[in-house]
Amino acid sequence: MPRQVTKTNPSSKPYNRSSSTEEIDIKLQLDQKETTKKPKTQRENIGNRKWTPDELIQLFEYVSKHGTSLGKNGWENAVPGRTANQSYQAWLQTLTPFIKKSIAGKA
């Protein structure tokens, strides 16, 4: 059976579509808030820097002095200007494989 199309009154819709100037102003204010960007903090700017050889040496000396089981806060002071996670990841992904390869090469 084909569907019958019935015309409805705009007032019988389940929602109210008013185009008052207050609603438009509120929408414009929300759009402006979304487009303004917050300035980056110092911690966010750190993330894209590559590790320098001096920083890697400093991290190696810190780990050789304090050990690798430092916990969450132990990596915080390993290298100034680097976060704890950056220090830990550099140790795991850069220095440890390099040390293992150099030891295996000597044998």
C-alpha atoms as a printed R data frame, in Angstrom:
    type eleno elety resid chain resno      x       y      z
1   ATOM     1    CA   MET     A     1  0.000   0.000  0.000
2   ATOM     2    CA   PRO     A     2  1.551   3.356 -0.981
3   ATOM     3    CA   ARG     A     3  2.337   5.850  1.675
4   ATOM     4    CA   GLN     A     4  0.091   8.895  1.796
5   ATOM     5    CA   VAL     A     5  1.703  12.270  2.212
6   ATOM     6    CA   THR     A     6 -0.176  14.651  4.428
7   ATOM     7    CA   LYS     A     7  0.502  18.319  4.781
8   ATOM     8    CA   THR     A     8  1.191  19.485  8.305
9   ATOM     9    CA   ASN     A     9  0.954  22.828  9.949
10  ATOM    10    CA   PRO     A    10  4.279  24.381 10.913
11  ATOM    11    CA   SER     A    11  2.908  24.796 14.430
12  ATOM    12    CA   SER     A    12  2.268  21.059 14.770
13  ATOM    13    CA   LYS     A    13  5.952  20.130 14.485
14  ATOM    14    CA   PRO     A    14  7.431  18.529 17.600
15  ATOM    15    CA   TYR     A    15 10.190  21.102 17.789
16  ATOM    16    CA   ASN     A    16 10.179  24.857 17.755
17  ATOM    17    CA   ARG     A    17 12.186  26.574 15.047
18  ATOM    18    CA   SER     A    18 12.356  30.144 16.068
19  ATOM    19    CA   SER     A    19 14.935  32.353 14.505
20  ATOM    20    CA   SER     A    20 15.184  34.958 17.166
21  ATOM    21    CA   THR     A    21 18.204  37.216 17.255
22  ATOM    22    CA   GLU     A    22 19.134  35.947 20.732
23  ATOM    23    CA   GLU     A    23 19.627  32.399 19.467
24  ATOM    24    CA   ILE     A    24 21.682  33.620 16.519
25  ATOM    25    CA   ASP     A    25 23.884  35.691 18.860
26  ATOM    26    CA   ILE     A    26 24.424  32.686 21.118
27  ATOM    27    CA   LYS     A    27 25.371  30.504 18.141
28  ATOM    28    CA   LEU     A    28 27.840  33.131 16.924
29  ATOM    29    CA   GLN     A    29 29.426  33.367 20.363
30  ATOM    30    CA   LEU     A    30 29.820  29.581 20.531
31  ATOM    31    CA   ASP     A    31 31.401  29.517 17.075
32  ATOM    32    CA   GLN     A    32 33.853  32.240 18.060
33  ATOM    33    CA   LYS     A    33 34.856  30.350 21.214
34  ATOM    34    CA   GLU     A    34 35.538  27.198 19.214
35  ATOM    35    CA   THR     A    35 37.713  28.972 16.647
36  ATOM    36    CA   THR     A    36 39.961  30.753 19.124
37  ATOM    37    CA   LYS     A    37 42.935  28.558 19.978
38  ATOM    38    CA   LYS     A    38 44.605  28.416 23.334
39  ATOM    39    CA   PRO     A    39 48.290  29.291 23.374
40  ATOM    40    CA   LYS     A    40 50.545  26.282 23.773
41  ATOM    41    CA   THR     A    41 52.083  25.750 27.139
42  ATOM    42    CA   GLN     A    42 55.761  25.069 27.596
43  ATOM    43    CA   ARG     A    43 55.125  21.363 28.138
44  ATOM    44    CA   GLU     A    44 53.292  21.017 24.800
45  ATOM    45    CA   ASN     A    45 56.203  22.639 22.930
46  ATOM    46    CA   ILE     A    46 58.658  20.091 24.310
47  ATOM    47    CA   GLY     A    47 57.121  17.130 22.476
48  ATOM    48    CA   ASN     A    48 58.536  17.628 18.990
49  ATOM    49    CA   ARG     A    49 62.182  18.191 19.854
50  ATOM    50    CA   LYS     A    50 64.687  15.504 18.943
51  ATOM    51    CA   TRP     A    51 66.984  14.128 21.591
52  ATOM    52    CA   THR     A    52 70.470  15.596 21.470
53  ATOM    53    CA   PRO     A    53 73.534  13.423 22.138
54  ATOM    54    CA   ASP     A    54 74.171  15.370 25.358
55  ATOM    55    CA   GLU     A    55 70.647  14.609 26.601
56  ATOM    56    CA   LEU     A    56 71.067  10.910 25.804
57  ATOM    57    CA   ILE     A    57 74.374  10.813 27.684
58  ATOM    58    CA   GLN     A    58 72.755  12.586 30.616
59  ATOM    59    CA   LEU     A    59 69.892  10.051 30.577
60  ATOM    60    CA   PHE     A    60 72.364   7.147 30.457
61  ATOM    61    CA   GLU     A    61 74.312   8.517 33.428
62  ATOM    62    CA   TYR     A    62 71.092   9.064 35.390
63  ATOM    63    CA   VAL     A    63 69.917   5.496 34.768
64  ATOM    64    CA   SER     A    64 73.340   4.025 35.564
65  ATOM    65    CA   LYS     A    65 73.307   5.904 38.885
66  ATOM    66    CA   HIS     A    66 69.660   5.321 39.904
67  ATOM    67    CA   GLY     A    67 68.730   2.115 38.069
68  ATOM    68    CA   THR     A    68 65.824   1.385 35.743
69  ATOM    69    CA   SER     A    69 63.101   0.601 38.282
70  ATOM    70    CA   LEU     A    70 62.444   4.229 39.101
71  ATOM    71    CA   GLY     A    71 58.639   4.201 39.221
72  ATOM    72    CA   LYS     A    72 56.449   6.929 37.802
73  ATOM    73    CA   ASN     A    73 58.136   9.883 39.459
74  ATOM    74    CA   GLY     A    74 61.682   8.601 39.200
75  ATOM    75    CA   TRP     A    75 62.057   9.530 35.545
76  ATOM    76    CA   GLU     A    76 60.853  13.091 36.140
77  ATOM    77    CA   ASN     A    77 64.270  14.540 36.992
78  ATOM    78    CA   ALA     A    78 66.321  12.408 34.623
79  ATOM    79    CA   VAL     A    79 66.829  15.117 31.996
80  ATOM    80    CA   PRO     A    80 65.883  18.768 32.594
81  ATOM    81    CA   GLY     A    81 63.436  20.007 29.984
82  ATOM    82    CA   ARG     A    82 62.040  16.512 29.325
83  ATOM    83    CA   THR     A    83 58.990  14.859 30.814
84  ATOM    84    CA   ALA     A    84 59.122  11.580 32.698
85  ATOM    85    CA   ASN     A    85 57.412   9.766 29.821
86  ATOM    86    CA   GLN     A    86 59.852  11.159 27.265
87  ATOM    87    CA   SER     A    87 62.806  10.048 29.363
88  ATOM    88    CA   TYR     A    88 61.367   6.584 29.893
89  ATOM    89    CA   GLN     A    89 60.509   6.118 26.214
90  ATOM    90    CA   ALA     A    90 63.951   7.320 25.121
91  ATOM    91    CA   TRP     A    91 65.507   4.783 27.464
92  ATOM    92    CA   LEU     A    92 63.318   1.934 26.201
93  ATOM    93    CA   GLN     A    93 63.321   2.698 22.496
94  ATOM    94    CA   THR     A    94 66.702   4.314 21.895
95  ATOM    95    CA   LEU     A    95 69.341   3.619 24.501
96  ATOM    96    CA   THR     A    96 68.509   0.050 25.534
97  ATOM    97    CA   PRO     A    97 68.537  -1.353 21.956
98  ATOM    98    CA   PHE     A    98 71.761   0.541 21.225
99  ATOM    99    CA   ILE     A    99 73.461  -0.876 24.323
100 ATOM   100    CA   LYS     A   100 72.288  -4.412 23.514
101 ATOM   101    CA   LYS     A   101 73.565  -4.168 19.921
102 ATOM   102    CA   SER     A   102 76.931  -2.811 21.005
103 ATOM   103    CA   ILE     A   103 77.363  -5.613 23.580
104 ATOM   104    CA   ALA     A   104 76.361  -8.245 21.008
105 ATOM   105    CA   GLY     A   105 78.836  -6.768 18.531
106 ATOM   106    CA   LYS     A   106 81.715  -7.111 20.996
107 ATOM   107    CA   ALA     A   107 81.116 -10.826 21.590
